[in-house]
Amino acid sequence: MSNTARQRGATLIEVLITLVIVAFGLLGMAGLQVRMQSTEMESYQRSQALLLLNEMATHIATNRANAAAYVTGTSSPLGTGFDCSGMASTSIAQADLKAWCNALQGSSETTGTGASALRQGAMIDARGCVQLSADGDYLVTVTWQGLAPIVAPPTSLACGASQYDGGSCTNDLCRRAATTVVRIANLI
């Protein structure tokens, strides 16, 4: 048997092995792409939360004479699951809270018009709370649904606690939170 006949068979096996290696490489690239999209979405949600957090902190600091009117507590956070349309807006603080509630629900970006409009501009299941701490500071918190379980926020951060469990998410492992402190100076 000549060497050329044996070489053809070895070439076919080499091509099949190469195809298997390339297929595994492409599957790895697809997995990497999915992971990158998930990371990008988490980053987008965090940036949106920080914008909304900064907005409310600025409102409280600007209207410092009425800062106590911004306190919402943690038992019924604004945003997802809260009826923003029923909120009063007769004072500056009430109007700010109503606008913040709508922003948490995604009112800044909608698809469709009228009754069929779908809000989609905020984080997934966004909620916001303003608390008054024991030392007189205001703790502003925004929470939202993460895409995968990681580490739960501390139990001392009660805003949205136990609101994000389900599926692979238990014990608040998918609850993401951003918080800031607003200190109102006593200028007396």
Secondary structure by P-SEA (a helix, b strand, c coil): ccaaaaaaaaaaaaaaaaaaaaaaaaaaaaaaaaaaaaaaaaaaaaaaaaaaaaaaaaaaaaaccccccccccccccccccccccccccccaaaaaaaaaaaaaacccccccccccccccccccbbbbbbbbcccbbbbbbbbbbcccccccccccccccccccccccccccccccbbbbbbbbbbcc
